[in-house]
């Protein structure tokens, strides 16, 4: 049986979530580097004809599971969990699963906004489009309140919801890209972040982010200097 093919890149937050789930469950997979066209001008990116023939939407992650093509990280995670019986992260109980699905539907228009608010502006390097601190603060406050004293976002057990959320929130920490300070204002998120960092497959799934950290720090410094010039 050929391995699952995952199109994306290690710096892509939703791609990391899919890779993490695969690593956590020992699912063989092959990552085929596919970066957004605005990140790379190479022959192969999300807008190249070859990739658009696979996924006309031009988004990552996209998977090829023996000819079955699927995109959108939440859909991919639910599909893989259903196919391979990952009930530990996508529960069989209909109400528990509904809680996970509820977060997945909420994620894309809320938690996912952390990357375009804080991460993407540095990558694009345009001082006329500074970080959106207001949106990031709102999202993180909502997450802090929703998590509350629960161990994980959907209850007592880790789920695919936590994987997706961590790949957005976790990257903001100093050990990755240093885009947010999680201090006394975020006790619940700080506790959860520490627990998530100990989950199986975490280090392997995020090694690309760690490797990119020095380059990102250099980009961040130049971006901040350019923003100061604009003032």
Buried (B, 14 or more C-beta within 10 A) or exposed (E): EEBBBBBBBBBBBBBBBBBBBBBBBEBEBEBBBBBBEEBBEEEBBBEBEEBEEBBEEBBBBBBBBEEEEBBBBBEBBBBBBEEBEBBEBBBEEEEBBEBBBEBBEBBBEBBBBBBBBBBBBBBBEBBEEBBBEEBBEBBBEEBBEBBEEEBBBBBEBBBBBBBBBBBBBBBBBEEBBBBBEBEEEBEBBBBBBEEBBEBEBBEEBBEBBEEBBEEBEEBBEEBBEBBEEEE
